[in-house]
């Protein structure tokens, strides 16, 4: 209160002095201040508008399938014989054939890496202002063409338009915003302490572009999976060669044209980004073809193969692999608020999320109530073509055969005692019209079932009962994966305590997967979910070579030199001088440090004493040797 009173008194005195100096009344001064604030706001607003208008606009021509919800195209049957030199592209919701893309050979991939390397040598010299310009061009295009971007993603991967907005667009825009706002500060040289003995030095870490980044990304989010590594790599000064999945390659036609137009508008080299399509040969060539770092997002099995291939060339690898995220609901959690969150956690993008909720641990006191609220919502979810006439809550499975694989896990769990409360019925392929599997709710899932151990990557909510915090932590950690985790409780302190004990790379408290919306945070896991990180400060710096630099802090006053006591030829004082110096600087306490200082002064003042001491020791050794002889 005294501080507030003092501040009020100072303000009152200041106003009185202004009135006296200006000749204006207090009311007139207030009016003048209001006008000044409004004027300043208008100036800032005008600057913002002008800056926005200065961002170049780009145009991308659309094909019929990119521009329209309903198209006319022949049907495609997965598994039919195809030319090994092409990748067939089709809509998993309608099975309509969208065309073919080249299955690139190893030599073509290596050629693209070489072109990217040449372009990156120029781009690494670009300013942060130019890199921000490129990202803002992309952001402006995304905002102006959001519906088309989502339509293309939906057609290529089978997800509903809303899921495309949430999983493709929002997170991409958030990443671009963070890079533009904070990226430069993250990559600027960082001052570090120089240490005790080097007190006269200035130490720092510089972050230099790693070179060309090779990324292999999956099919579940064809837009974000390309833009995510692209925006970070290009902002770090790197080039990017990205191999997209053969199960979601068609959309790269539109997204690739967008990227090319943005590079041209920003004055960036045209070959800075290379998109690779194809199969295993193309992926292997990307890993072994000379890139400077590999980012792999996909299954644990393939991740191990990537790591082995990269080992031959000692190429560093970031592995973001499978997940089987735990969602823990305590008895004091707000069920009214979290039920809809649980639906999104389990069924967003038909459950095809590496950080999706797969294991839902619900406290025994609210277990039945939770199931009673969730079951009718799951059973009532509408599924179908995301680009059809009616809105849907769930789309198709992007990867051929995945619906059958998920159904096998569900039926095995039911045969071992799990209760099927919704979904779980696989309609014959001829009747489905697309690669669909219904949103499914399983209760009483327990260890020993395959669905407990394997990543589902599909629309299944598996619910497990628990009774104590220790029990739920043990159950949640009984898993080979450790990507994300989520804890809901009326006590935030309790939720934090549970989350701290979970073996996972990320934890969200009273929400689901919000760590990824905080783009300053790293993304990655532990155990079979991989290692290293992308996203956030750690991910952005991981796209650089951290270079340690030390130099004289005051070069005109203090310069590094070898003390006379350590110069060649080394005098007898050398070792005592070193012992004294170490004791003086690093001794544990003043007594040791004072003893080191005294010894150091003795070395400097009486250097001859050490030569005599050395001669005496040698004579004594010779005498002892003569006696023994």
C-alpha positions as CSV (number, residue, x, y, z in Angstrom):
1,X,0.0,0.0,0.0
2,X,2.9,2.4,0.8
3,X,4.3,1.7,-2.7
4,X,1.0,2.6,-4.3
5,X,0.6,5.7,-2.3
6,X,4.1,6.8,-3.2
7,X,3.5,6.2,-6.9
8,X,0.2,8.2,-6.7
9,X,2.0,11.1,-5.0
10,X,4.8,11.1,-7.6
11,X,2.2,11.0,-10.4
12,X,0.3,13.9,-8.8
13,X,3.4,16.0,-8.4
14,X,4.4,15.2,-12.1
15,X,1.0,16.3,-13.4
16,X,1.2,19.5,-11.3
17,X,4.6,20.4,-12.8
18,X,3.4,19.7,-16.3
19,X,0.4,22.0,-15.7
20,X,2.8,24.7,-14.4
21,X,5.2,24.3,-17.3
22,X,2.7,24.0,-20.1
23,X,0.1,26.5,-19.0
24,X,-2.6,24.0,-19.7
25,X,-5.2,22.8,-17.3
26,X,-5.1,19.3,-15.9
27,X,-8.2,18.3,-18.0
28,X,-6.5,19.6,-21.2
29,X,-3.4,17.6,-20.4
30,X,-5.5,14.4,-20.0
31,X,-7.2,15.1,-23.3
32,X,-3.8,15.7,-25.0
33,X,-2.5,12.4,-23.6
34,X,-5.6,10.6,-24.9
35,X,-5.1,12.1,-28.4
36,X,-1.4,11.1,-28.3
37,X,-2.2,7.5,-27.4
38,X,-4.8,7.3,-30.1
39,X,-2.5,8.8,-32.6
40,X,0.3,6.3,-31.6
41,X,-2.2,3.4,-32.0
42,X,-3.2,4.6,-35.4
43,X,0.4,4.9,-36.5
44,X,1.2,1.4,-35.3
45,X,-2.0,0.1,-37.0
46,X,-1.0,1.8,-40.2
47,X,2.5,0.4,-40.1
48,X,1.0,-3.1,-39.6
49,X,-1.4,-2.7,-42.5
50,X,1.4,-1.4,-44.8
51,X,3.7,-4.3,-43.7
52,X,0.9,-6.8,-44.4
53,X,0.2,-5.3,-47.9
54,X,3.9,-5.5,-48.7
55,X,4.0,-9.3,-48.3
56,X,4.0,-10.6,-51.8
57,X,0.9,-12.7,-52.9
58,X,1.4,-15.9,-54.9
59,X,-1.0,-17.7,-57.1
60,X,-1.2,-21.4,-57.8
61,X,-3.2,-23.0,-60.6
62,X,-5.6,-25.7,-59.5
63,X,-6.5,-29.0,-61.2
64,X,-10.1,-30.3,-61.2
65,X,-9.5,-32.6,-58.2
66,X,-7.9,-29.8,-56.2
67,X,-10.6,-27.3,-56.9
68,X,-13.8,-29.4,-56.5
69,X,-15.3,-31.5,-53.8
70,X,-17.1,-33.8,-56.2
71,X,-15.1,-35.2,-59.1
72,X,-15.5,-37.8,-61.8
73,X,-12.7,-40.4,-61.8
74,X,-12.3,-44.2,-62.3
75,X,-12.1,-46.5,-59.3
76,X,-8.8,-47.9,-58.0
77,X,-8.3,-51.3,-56.3
78,X,-5.3,-51.4,-53.9
79,X,-3.0,-54.3,-54.5
80,X,-3.5,-54.6,-58.2
81,X,-0.4,-54.9,-60.4
82,X,1.2,-51.5,-61.2
83,X,4.3,-50.3,-63.0
84,X,7.1,-50.2,-60.4
85,X,8.2,-46.9,-61.8
86,X,5.1,-45.1,-60.8
87,X,3.1,-44.4,-57.5
88,X,-0.7,-44.7,-57.9
89,X,-2.6,-42.0,-56.1
90,X,-6.2,-42.4,-55.0
91,X,-8.8,-41.0,-52.6
92,X,-9.2,-43.5,-49.7
93,X,-12.7,-42.3,-49.0
94,X,-14.0,-42.9,-52.5
95,X,-11.3,-45.1,-54.0
96,X,-11.2,-42.8,-57.0
97,X,-7.9,-42.8,-58.9
98,X,-6.2,-39.4,-58.8
99,X,-3.3,-40.1,-61.1
100,X,0.3,-41.4,-60.9
101,X,3.6,-39.9,-59.7
102,X,7.1,-41.1,-60.6
103,X,8.7,-43.7,-58.3
104,X,12.1,-42.0,-58.3
105,X,15.3,-44.0,-58.6
106,X,18.3,-43.8,-56.4
107,X,20.2,-41.8,-59.0
108,X,17.4,-39.3,-59.3
109,X,17.3,-38.8,-55.5
110,X,21.1,-38.3,-55.4
111,X,20.8,-35.7,-58.2
112,X,18.2,-33.8,-56.3
113,X,20.3,-33.8,-53.2
114,X,23.2,-32.4,-55.2
115,X,21.0,-29.6,-56.6
116,X,19.8,-28.8,-53.1
117,X,23.3,-28.6,-51.8
118,X,24.2,-26.1,-54.5
119,X,21.2,-24.0,-53.6
120,X,21.8,-24.2,-49.9
121,X,25.3,-22.7,-50.3
122,X,23.6,-19.5,-51.5
123,X,20.7,-19.6,-49.0
124,X,22.9,-20.1,-45.9
125,X,24.1,-16.5,-46.5
126,X,20.5,-15.1,-46.5
127,X,19.5,-12.7,-43.7
128,X,16.8,-13.5,-41.1
129,X,14.7,-10.8,-42.7
130,X,14.6,-12.7,-46.0
131,X,13.8,-15.9,-44.2
132,X,10.9,-14.3,-42.4
133,X,9.7,-12.9,-45.7
134,X,9.6,-16.4,-47.1
135,X,7.6,-17.7,-44.2
136,X,5.2,-14.8,-44.2
137,X,4.6,-15.4,-47.9
138,X,3.7,-19.0,-47.1
139,X,1.5,-17.9,-44.2
140,X,-0.4,-15.4,-46.3
141,X,-1.0,-18.0,-48.9
142,X,-2.3,-20.5,-46.3
143,X,-4.7,-17.9,-44.8
144,X,-6.0,-17.0,-48.3
145,X,-6.3,-20.6,-49.5
146,X,-7.2,-22.5,-46.4
147,X,-10.2,-24.3,-47.8
148,X,-8.3,-25.6,-50.8
149,X,-5.4,-26.7,-48.7
150,X,-7.8,-28.7,-46.5
151,X,-9.7,-30.1,-49.5
152,X,-6.5,-31.4,-51.0
153,X,-5.4,-33.0,-47.7
154,X,-8.8,-34.5,-47.2
155,X,-8.8,-36.0,-50.7
156,X,-5.3,-37.4,-50.3
157,X,-5.6,-38.8,-46.7
158,X,-9.3,-39.2,-46.1
159,X,-9.6,-36.9,-43.1
160,X,-12.6,-34.6,-42.5
161,X,-12.2,-30.9,-43.3
162,X,-12.3,-29.9,-39.6
163,X,-9.6,-32.3,-38.8
164,X,-7.5,-30.9,-41.7
165,X,-8.0,-27.4,-40.2
166,X,-6.9,-28.6,-36.7
167,X,-4.2,-31.0,-37.7
168,X,-2.8,-29.4,-40.9
169,X,-3.4,-25.7,-40.8
170,X,-3.5,-24.5,-37.2
171,X,-0.3,-26.2,-36.1
172,X,1.5,-25.0,-39.3
173,X,0.4,-21.4,-38.8
174,X,1.5,-21.6,-35.1
175,X,4.9,-22.9,-36.2
176,X,5.4,-20.1,-38.7
177,X,4.2,-17.5,-36.2
178,X,6.7,-18.8,-33.6
179,X,9.6,-18.9,-36.1
180,X,8.9,-15.3,-37.2
181,X,8.6,-14.0,-33.7
182,X,11.3,-15.9,-31.8
183,X,13.4,-17.9,-34.3
184,X,16.1,-15.3,-34.8
185,X,16.7,-14.9,-31.1
186,X,17.0,-18.7,-30.8
187,X,19.7,-18.8,-33.5
188,X,21.7,-15.7,-32.6
189,X,25.0,-16.4,-30.9
190,X,24.5,-17.2,-27.3
191,X,26.9,-15.9,-24.6
192,X,28.3,-18.5,-22.2
193,X,30.5,-18.1,-19.1
194,X,34.2,-18.4,-19.8
195,X,35.1,-20.1,-16.5
196,X,37.4,-19.1,-13.7
197,X,40.8,-19.5,-15.2
198,X,39.7,-17.9,-18.5
199,X,38.1,-15.0,-16.9
200,X,39.6,-12.7,-19.5
201,X,38.0,-14.6,-22.4
202,X,34.6,-14.1,-24.1
203,X,32.8,-17.3,-24.8
204,X,29.8,-18.0,-27.1
205,X,28.0,-20.6,-29.1
206,X,27.2,-19.8,-32.8
207,X,24.5,-21.7,-34.7
208,X,25.5,-22.4,-38.3
209,X,23.2,-24.2,-40.8
210,X,23.8,-27.9,-40.9
211,X,23.5,-28.0,-44.7
212,X,20.9,-30.1,-46.4
213,X,18.3,-31.8,-44.3
214,X,16.8,-35.1,-45.5
215,X,13.3,-35.8,-44.2
216,X,11.1,-38.9,-44.6
217,X,7.6,-38.2,-43.5
218,X,4.4,-40.3,-43.2
219,X,1.0,-40.1,-44.8
220,X,-1.3,-39.0,-41.9
221,X,-0.9,-35.2,-42.4
222,X,0.4,-34.6,-45.9
223,X,0.4,-30.8,-45.6
224,X,1.8,-30.3,-42.2
225,X,4.3,-33.1,-42.5
226,X,5.9,-31.2,-45.4
227,X,5.6,-27.7,-44.0
228,X,6.8,-28.6,-40.6
229,X,10.4,-29.6,-41.5
230,X,10.4,-27.1,-44.4
231,X,9.7,-24.0,-42.4
232,X,12.3,-24.8,-39.7
233,X,15.0,-26.0,-42.0
234,X,14.7,-23.0,-44.3
235,X,14.6,-20.5,-41.4
236,X,17.8,-22.2,-40.0
237,X,19.5,-21.6,-43.4
238,X,19.3,-25.2,-44.6
239,X,18.1,-26.8,-47.7
240,X,15.5,-29.6,-47.6
241,X,15.0,-32.8,-49.5
242,X,11.8,-34.5,-48.4
243,X,10.6,-37.9,-49.2
244,X,6.8,-38.2,-48.8
245,X,4.8,-41.4,-48.3
246,X,3.7,-43.4,-51.3
247,X,0.3,-43.5,-49.6
248,X,-0.2,-39.7,-49.7
249,X,1.9,-38.3,-52.6
250,X,-0.8,-36.7,-54.8
251,X,-1.2,-33.6,-52.6
252,X,2.5,-32.7,-53.2
253,X,1.5,-31.6,-56.7
254,X,-0.4,-28.6,-55.2
255,X,1.8,-28.1,-52.2
256,X,4.9,-28.3,-54.3
257,X,3.6,-25.6,-56.7
258,X,2.9,-23.4,-53.6
259,X,6.4,-23.9,-52.3
260,X,8.0,-23.1,-55.7
261,X,6.0,-19.9,-56.0
262,X,6.9,-18.8,-52.5
263,X,10.6,-19.5,-53.1
264,X,10.5,-17.4,-56.2
265,X,8.6,-14.5,-54.5
266,X,11.1,-14.4,-51.7
267,X,14.1,-14.4,-53.9
268,X,15.3,-17.9,-52.7
269,X,17.0,-20.4,-54.9
270,X,14.5,-22.6,-56.9
271,X,16.3,-25.9,-56.0
272,X,16.3,-25.2,-52.2
273,X,13.4,-27.6,-51.6
274,X,13.2,-31.0,-53.4
275,X,10.2,-33.3,-53.0
276,X,10.9,-37.0,-53.6
277,X,8.2,-39.5,-54.4
278,X,8.6,-43.3,-54.5
279,X,9.2,-46.4,-52.5
280,X,12.0,-47.9,-50.3
281,X,14.7,-47.3,-52.9
282,X,14.0,-43.6,-52.9
283,X,14.0,-43.5,-49.1
284,X,17.2,-45.4,-48.8
285,X,18.9,-43.2,-51.3
286,X,17.8,-40.1,-49.4
287,X,19.4,-41.4,-46.2
288,X,22.7,-42.5,-47.8
289,X,22.9,-40.0,-50.6
290,X,24.8,-37.2,-48.9
291,X,22.4,-35.2,-46.8
292,X,23.8,-33.7,-43.6
293,X,21.1,-34.7,-41.3
294,X,18.1,-37.0,-41.4
295,X,14.7,-36.6,-39.8
296,X,12.5,-39.7,-39.9
297,X,8.9,-39.7,-38.8
298,X,7.3,-43.2,-39.0
299,X,7.2,-46.6,-37.5
300,X,9.8,-48.0,-35.1
301,X,10.6,-50.9,-37.4
302,X,11.5,-48.6,-40.4
303,X,13.2,-46.1,-38.0
304,X,15.7,-48.8,-37.0
305,X,16.4,-49.5,-40.7
306,X,17.0,-45.7,-41.3
307,X,19.4,-45.6,-38.3
308,X,21.4,-48.6,-39.6
309,X,21.7,-47.0,-43.1
310,X,22.8,-43.6,-41.7
311,X,25.4,-45.3,-39.5
312,X,27.6,-46.1,-42.6
313,X,28.1,-42.4,-43.3
314,X,27.8,-41.2,-39.7
315,X,24.8,-39.0,-40.7
316,X,23.0,-37.8,-37.6
317,X,19.4,-38.9,-37.3
318,X,16.3,-37.6,-35.5
319,X,13.8,-40.4,-35.0
320,X,10.1,-39.6,-34.2
321,X,8.6,-43.0,-34.1
322,X,5.4,-44.7,-32.8
323,X,3.3,-43.7,-29.9
324,X,0.7,-45.2,-27.6
325,X,-0.1,-42.2,-25.5
326,X,-1.7,-42.5,-22.1
327,X,-4.7,-40.3,-21.1
328,X,-5.2,-40.5,-17.3
329,X,-8.6,-39.4,-15.8
330,X,-8.7,-39.0,-12.0
331,X,-11.8,-39.3,-10.0
332,X,-11.9,-35.5,-9.3
333,X,-11.6,-34.5,-13.0
334,X,-14.3,-32.4,-14.6
335,X,-16.1,-35.0,-16.7
336,X,-18.5,-32.5,-18.2
337,X,-15.6,-30.6,-19.7
338,X,-13.3,-33.5,-20.7
339,X,-15.7,-35.9,-22.5
340,X,-15.5,-33.9,-25.8
341,X,-11.7,-33.6,-25.3
342,X,-11.5,-37.4,-25.1
343,X,-13.4,-37.8,-28.3
344,X,-11.0,-35.6,-30.1
345,X,-8.0,-37.3,-28.5
346,X,-9.1,-40.7,-29.7
347,X,-10.7,-40.0,-33.0
348,X,-9.1,-36.9,-34.6
349,X,-8.0,-38.0,-38.1
350,X,-9.6,-41.4,-37.4
351,X,-7.0,-42.1,-34.7
352,X,-4.1,-41.9,-37.2
353,X,-1.9,-39.7,-35.0
354,X,1.6,-40.6,-33.6
355,X,0.6,-38.6,-30.5
356,X,-3.0,-39.6,-30.4
357,X,-4.7,-41.0,-27.3
358,X,-4.7,-44.8,-27.4
359,X,-4.9,-45.9,-23.7
360,X,-7.5,-44.1,-21.5
361,X,-7.0,-44.8,-17.8
362,X,-10.1,-43.9,-15.9
363,X,-10.4,-44.0,-12.1
364,X,-12.7,-46.7,-10.8
365,X,-15.0,-44.2,-9.0
366,X,-15.9,-42.5,-12.3
367,X,-15.3,-45.4,-14.7
368,X,-18.9,-46.4,-15.3
369,X,-20.0,-42.7,-15.5
370,X,-17.3,-42.0,-18.1
371,X,-18.3,-44.9,-20.3
372,X,-21.9,-44.0,-20.1
373,X,-21.2,-40.5,-21.4
374,X,-18.7,-41.5,-24.0
375,X,-20.4,-44.6,-25.5
376,X,-23.4,-42.8,-27.1
377,X,-21.1,-40.1,-28.6
378,X,-18.8,-42.7,-30.2
379,X,-21.8,-44.7,-31.5
380,X,-23.3,-41.6,-33.0
381,X,-20.3,-40.4,-34.9
382,X,-21.0,-40.0,-38.6
383,X,-18.5,-41.6,-41.0
384,X,-18.1,-41.2,-44.7
385,X,-16.6,-39.2,-47.5
386,X,-15.2,-35.9,-46.0
387,X,-16.0,-34.1,-49.3
388,X,-19.5,-35.5,-49.7
389,X,-22.8,-33.7,-49.4
390,X,-23.2,-34.3,-45.6
391,X,-20.8,-33.4,-42.8
392,X,-18.9,-36.3,-41.2
393,X,-17.2,-36.8,-37.8
394,X,-14.8,-39.5,-39.1
395,X,-13.2,-40.1,-42.4
396,X,-11.3,-43.0,-44.0
397,X,-8.1,-44.9,-43.1
398,X,-5.4,-43.6,-45.4
399,X,-3.2,-46.7,-45.6
400,X,-4.5,-49.8,-47.4
401,X,-5.0,-52.8,-45.1
402,X,-5.0,-50.6,-41.9
403,X,-8.8,-51.1,-41.3
404,X,-8.3,-54.9,-41.3
405,X,-5.3,-54.6,-39.0
406,X,-7.2,-52.5,-36.5
407,X,-10.2,-54.9,-36.6
408,X,-7.9,-57.8,-35.8
409,X,-6.7,-56.0,-32.7
410,X,-10.3,-55.3,-31.6
411,X,-11.6,-58.8,-32.1
412,X,-8.6,-60.3,-30.3
413,X,-9.2,-58.0,-27.3
414,X,-12.9,-58.9,-27.2
415,X,-12.0,-62.6,-27.3
416,X,-9.8,-62.1,-24.2
417,X,-12.5,-60.3,-22.2
418,X,-12.7,-56.7,-23.4
419,X,-16.2,-55.2,-23.7
420,X,-17.2,-53.8,-27.1
421,X,-19.5,-50.8,-26.4
422,X,-19.5,-49.1,-29.8
423,X,-18.2,-49.8,-33.4
424,X,-16.0,-52.8,-33.9
425,X,-17.7,-54.0,-37.1
426,X,-15.7,-54.3,-40.3
427,X,-18.0,-54.0,-43.3
428,X,-16.9,-56.1,-46.3
429,X,-14.6,-54.1,-48.6
430,X,-17.1,-54.2,-51.5
431,X,-19.8,-52.6,-49.4
432,X,-17.7,-49.9,-47.7
433,X,-16.9,-47.8,-50.8
434,X,-13.7,-46.6,-49.1
435,X,-11.1,-47.6,-46.5
436,X,-13.3,-47.1,-43.5
437,X,-13.3,-48.5,-39.9
438,X,-15.9,-47.3,-37.5
439,X,-15.1,-45.3,-34.3
440,X,-14.8,-48.0,-31.7
441,X,-15.0,-48.1,-27.9
442,X,-13.5,-50.9,-25.8
443,X,-13.8,-51.2,-22.1
444,X,-11.9,-53.4,-19.6
445,X,-8.8,-53.6,-21.7
446,X,-5.9,-55.1,-19.8
447,X,-2.3,-56.3,-20.1
448,X,-1.8,-59.4,-22.2
449,X,-4.0,-58.3,-25.1
450,X,-2.3,-57.3,-28.3
451,X,-4.1,-54.0,-28.3
452,X,-2.3,-53.3,-25.0
453,X,1.1,-53.7,-26.6
454,X,0.8,-52.7,-30.2
455,X,0.3,-49.2,-31.7
456,X,-3.3,-49.2,-33.1
457,X,-3.1,-46.0,-35.2
458,X,-6.8,-46.2,-35.8
459,X,-10.2,-45.1,-34.4
460,X,-10.2,-47.1,-31.1
461,X,-10.6,-45.8,-27.6
462,X,-9.3,-48.4,-25.1
463,X,-10.5,-47.8,-21.6
464,X,-8.7,-49.2,-18.5
465,X,-9.8,-49.0,-14.8
466,X,-7.4,-47.9,-12.0
467,X,-7.7,-47.3,-8.3
468,X,-4.5,-45.6,-7.0
469,X,-1.9,-43.1,-8.4
470,X,0.9,-45.6,-8.0
471,X,-1.1,-48.2,-10.0
472,X,-2.0,-45.9,-12.9
473,X,1.7,-44.8,-13.2
474,X,2.8,-48.4,-13.3
475,X,0.1,-49.3,-15.9
476,X,0.9,-46.3,-18.1
477,X,4.6,-47.0,-18.0
478,X,4.0,-50.7,-19.0
479,X,4.5,-49.9,-22.6
480,X,7.4,-49.9,-25.1
481,X,6.5,-46.5,-26.4
482,X,6.9,-43.1,-24.6
483,X,5.9,-40.2,-26.8
484,X,3.1,-38.1,-25.2
485,X,1.0,-38.3,-22.0
486,X,-2.0,-36.5,-20.6
487,X,-3.3,-36.2,-17.1
488,X,-6.7,-34.8,-16.0
489,X,-7.4,-34.0,-12.3
490,X,-9.2,-31.4,-10.2
491,X,-5.9,-30.9,-8.4
492,X,-3.4,-29.5,-10.8
493,X,-0.6,-30.4,-8.3
494,X,-1.7,-34.0,-8.3
495,X,-1.8,-34.1,-12.1
496,X,1.7,-32.6,-12.3
497,X,2.9,-35.2,-9.8
498,X,1.5,-38.1,-11.8
499,X,2.8,-36.6,-15.1
500,X,6.3,-36.2,-13.6
501,X,6.5,-40.0,-13.1
502,X,5.4,-41.0,-16.6
503,X,8.0,-42.3,-19.0
504,X,7.2,-39.9,-21.9
505,X,8.8,-37.1,-23.9
506,X,5.8,-34.8,-23.4
507,X,3.0,-34.2,-20.8
508,X,-0.1,-32.1,-21.0
509,X,-2.0,-31.2,-17.8
510,X,-5.8,-31.0,-17.9
511,X,-5.7,-30.9,-21.7
512,X,-4.7,-33.2,-24.6
513,X,-1.5,-32.8,-26.6
514,X,-1.3,-29.0,-26.1
515,X,2.5,-29.3,-25.9
516,X,2.5,-29.3,-29.7
517,X,0.5,-26.1,-29.9
518,X,3.3,-24.5,-27.8
519,X,5.8,-24.4,-30.7
520,X,8.6,-23.2,-28.4
521,X,8.6,-26.7,-26.9
522,X,10.4,-29.7,-28.3
523,X,8.6,-32.7,-29.8
524,X,9.8,-36.2,-29.3
525,X,9.7,-39.3,-27.1
526,X,11.6,-41.9,-25.2
527,X,12.0,-45.7,-25.5
528,X,10.7,-47.1,-28.8
529,X,9.2,-43.7,-29.6
530,X,12.6,-42.5,-30.8
531,X,15.1,-39.9,-29.7
532,X,16.3,-36.4,-30.3
533,X,13.7,-33.7,-31.0
534,X,12.2,-31.6,-33.7
535,X,10.1,-28.4,-33.0
536,X,10.9,-25.8,-30.4
537,X,14.2,-24.3,-29.4
538,X,15.9,-27.7,-29.3
539,X,14.5,-28.7,-32.7
540,X,15.5,-25.5,-34.4
541,X,19.0,-25.5,-33.0
542,X,19.2,-29.2,-34.0
543,X,19.1,-28.0,-37.6
544,X,22.4,-26.2,-37.0
545,X,26.0,-27.0,-36.1
546,X,26.6,-25.5,-32.6
547,X,30.1,-24.0,-32.9
548,X,32.0,-23.1,-29.8
549,X,33.9,-19.8,-30.0
550,X,36.3,-18.2,-27.5
551,X,38.3,-15.0,-27.9
552,X,40.0,-12.3,-25.8
553,X,37.5,-10.1,-24.0
554,X,39.9,-7.2,-23.8
555,X,42.4,-7.8,-26.6
556,X,44.2,-4.4,-26.2
557,X,44.7,-5.0,-22.4
558,X,45.0,-8.8,-22.0
559,X,46.1,-11.4,-24.5
560,X,46.7,-15.1,-24.2
561,X,50.3,-16.1,-23.8
562,X,52.2,-19.0,-22.3
563,X,53.6,-18.1,-18.8
564,X,57.4,-18.2,-18.7
565,X,57.2,-21.0,-16.2
566,X,55.6,-23.2,-18.9
567,X,57.7,-22.2,-21.9
568,X,60.1,-24.5,-23.6
569,X,62.6,-25.5,-22.4
570,X,60.5,-26.2,-19.3
571,X,62.2,-24.9,-16.1
572,X,62.1,-26.7,-12.8
573,X,59.4,-24.4,-11.6
574,X,56.9,-25.6,-14.2
575,X,55.1,-28.3,-12.1
576,X,55.0,-26.4,-8.8
577,X,53.7,-23.3,-10.6
578,X,50.9,-25.4,-12.1
579,X,50.0,-27.0,-8.8
580,X,49.9,-23.6,-7.1
581,X,47.8,-22.1,-9.9
582,X,45.2,-24.9,-9.8
583,X,45.0,-24.8,-6.0
584,X,44.5,-21.0,-6.0
585,X,41.7,-21.0,-8.6
586,X,39.9,-24.2,-7.8
587,X,40.6,-24.9,-4.1
588,X,37.4,-25.8,-2.1
589,X,37.4,-22.8,0.1
590,X,39.5,-19.8,1.1
591,X,42.1,-21.8,3.0
592,X,43.0,-23.8,-0.1
593,X,42.9,-20.8,-2.3
594,X,45.1,-18.8,0.1
595,X,47.6,-21.7,0.2
596,X,47.7,-21.8,-3.6
597,X,48.3,-18.0,-3.8
598,X,51.2,-18.2,-1.3
599,X,52.8,-21.1,-3.2
600,X,52.3,-19.2,-6.5
601,X,54.0,-16.1,-5.1
602,X,56.8,-18.3,-3.7
603,X,57.4,-19.7,-7.2
604,X,57.6,-16.3,-8.7
605,X,59.8,-14.7,-6.0
606,X,62.2,-17.7,-5.4
607,X,62.3,-19.7,-8.7
608,X,65.9,-20.8,-8.0
609,X,64.8,-22.6,-4.8
610,X,63.0,-25.2,-7.0
611,X,66.1,-25.8,-9.1
612,X,68.2,-26.4,-6.0
613,X,65.5,-28.7,-4.6
614,X,65.5,-30.7,-7.8
615,X,69.3,-31.0,-7.8
616,X,69.2,-32.2,-4.2
617,X,66.5,-34.8,-5.0
618,X,68.6,-36.1,-7.9
619,X,71.8,-36.3,-5.8
620,X,69.9,-38.2,-3.0
621,X,68.5,-40.7,-5.6
622,X,72.0,-41.2,-7.0
623,X,73.4,-41.8,-3.5
624,X,70.7,-44.3,-2.7
625,X,71.4,-46.1,-5.9
626,X,75.2,-46.3,-5.2
627,X,74.6,-47.8,-1.8
628,X,72.3,-50.5,-3.2
629,X,74.9,-51.3,-5.8
